[in-house]
Amino acid sequence: MKLSARVEYGVRAMAVLALHDGLGPLSLKEIAKSEKISYQFLEQIFPDLRKAGLVGSVRGARGGYYLARPPEQINIGDIVRAVEGPIAPVDCLADDNAGREPCCHRGEACRTRHVWEKLRDRINEVLDSVYLNDLIESKPEPLVK
């Protein structure tokens, strides 16, 4: 299982905003440059972060994005769900809260469902336990050349 580039870039961009928290908005171009991420890709991610209430924006020449809440109140799970939707390792779990017809009619008779539910729960547990302030307070490992 692999998380998407949207998730990786969304978390990295939010970490940049957390490092800059309280200093005013940052433009997407500044974020893209600092993280070597495509500006166009960030343009696709930030509306989802804004809709989820994780970032706010200011228009104009000195405009940009800022964290809508303090870094200690935004966890990585919030970001992942904002850019990707519910965390579900298999499709039948994604249907649980989507209000759609289930993709699998086996339900509780399914012999493997409990494994996927445990996996989903552990992933959510880990992602929800790490906050943006944890990312900016830790020192990254030096690059080995």
N, C-alpha and C positions, 0 to 999 in steps of 0.2 A: 504494500500500500504506500502510495506516495502523495504528499500534499502538492497542490498546484502552485505554479509560479505566482498566481494571484494571491495566494495565501502568503507565500514567502515574501513577496514584494510589499504586500499590505502591512505585514508585521514590521518589516524593515523601515518602511516609510513612517509608520506610527512611532517607532523608536526614535527616529530623527525628530519628529514633532515633540516627543517627550523630552529629549535633550534640550530642546529649544523652548520648553514650556515656560510661559510667563514673559517671554521676550518679544511677543508680537507674532503675527502670522508669517508663515513661510510659503513661498510660491512653489508650485509643483516643479518648476524648472530648478529651483534650489535643491529640493528634495531629490529629484532625479539625478542631478549632478553629484550630490554628496554620496549617493548610494550606487551610482553608475547603473541606474535603472532607466528604461525607456520612458520618456515623458508621456508619450501617447498611451503607454500601458497604464501609467498612474492616472491619466485622465479617465480611464475606464473603471478604475478601482475606487477612486475617491467619492463618486456619487453614492456608492453603496455604503461607504463608511459614514458619509453625511446622513444618509437616510436612517442608518442605525443609531444615530445620535452620538457617534464617537468623535466626530470632528465638526467644527463650525467653519464658516468661511467669511472672508471680507473681500468685497470687490474693490477694484481700483488699482492704481499704480503701485501702492504699497500693500496691496491685498495678498491674500493667500489663505492657507488653512492653519487651524490651531486645534489643540485638543479641547473637546467639549467638556471633559471632566479631568480631574487631576490624574497623573500617571498611575497613582496607587489605587485608582478606582476602575481602571480599564485592564481587563485580563486578556490573555492571548485568545482564549475561547470566544470572547466577544468579537474580536477581529476576524477570526476564522469563520464564524457563523455569519458575520456581516458580508463577507466577500464570497462565501461558498454556499451558504445556507446550512441547514442542520447537518451535524456530523453523523454519518451513518455508513458503516463499512459495507453494508449490503442494501440493495434497493428496498427490500421488504421493511426495513427499519425506517427508511426515509418516508415511507407512506404512513407511518404511525400517526403523525401529527399534520399531515398535509391535507386532510379532508377529502382524499381521493379514494377510489376503490383500491383495496390492497392488491399488490402485484402477485401475492401468493395467498392462496385460499387455505393453506395448511394451518396457519395460525399456531395455536398452542400444540397441535399435533406434530409440528416440525421438530425433528430431532437435533437440528443444529442452531435453531434460533437463539437459545440461551447463550451459546458461545458468542454470537455476534452482538447480543445485548451487553454481555460483559465487556467485550472489546470496546463497544461504543461508550459505555459508562466509564471505563478506565481512561480512554482518550479524553473525554470531556473533563474528567477529574484532573488530569495532568494540565490540560490547557487552561482550565479555570483556576488553577492554583498559581499560575505565573502571571505577574502583572508587569505593565510597562516599566514601572520603577525598578523592578528586579532586573530587567534587561539593561537599563542605563546605569545601574549601580555596580553591575559586574564588569570585570575587566576582560575584554576579549583576549583569547590566546594569540600570541604573536604568530605571524605567518612564517612557515618554515620554507626556506629557499633552497 
